[in-house]
Amino acid sequence: MEAYSRTTHKCREMLDKAHDKYYDKGGKGANAIFSTYIVLLVKEEGVRFLKELQGGGWVEVDEATARGKVSQAFRTRRPVFQANLKKDKNTA
C-alpha cells in the first residue's frame, strides 16, 4: 500500500505543477504526449504505477495503462485546477 500512496502523491504533485501546460496544449494528441511525459518524470523518480491484484498483492502496469491513469487524474483534478485558477485571478 505504501508504494501505491507514493505513486499517487508524486503523480498529483507533478499534475498540480503542470496542469496549465496540459490544458494550454489542447487536443487529444498533445494531451497523450503530455501524459507520457508525466509518466516518464514519475518513473525517473523511481516511482512505479501499480495495480492491485484481486487475490492480493500489486503488479506494475504497462506504459499505456500508466498514461491512462495520468490522463484520468488530469480529468478528475480539473475542478481543483479551475478553482485554484479562479481563486488566483480574484486575488490578483
Long-range contacts (C-beta under 8 A, 24 or more apart in sequence): 3-48, 3-50, 3-58, 4-50, 4-52, 4-58, 6-47, 7-42, 7-47, 7-48, 7-49, 7-50, 10-42, 10-45, 10-47, 11-38, 11-42, 11-47, 11-69, 11-70, 11-73, 12-73, 12-77, 14-38, 14-41, 14-42, 15-70, 15-73, 15-74, 15-77, 16-77, 16-81, 19-74, 19-77, 19-81, 20-81, 20-85, 22-74, 23-81, 31-71, 31-74, 32-67, 32-71, 35-67, 35-68, 35-70, 35-71, 35-74, 36-63, 36-67, 38-70, 39-63, 39-66, 39-67, 39-70, 42-70
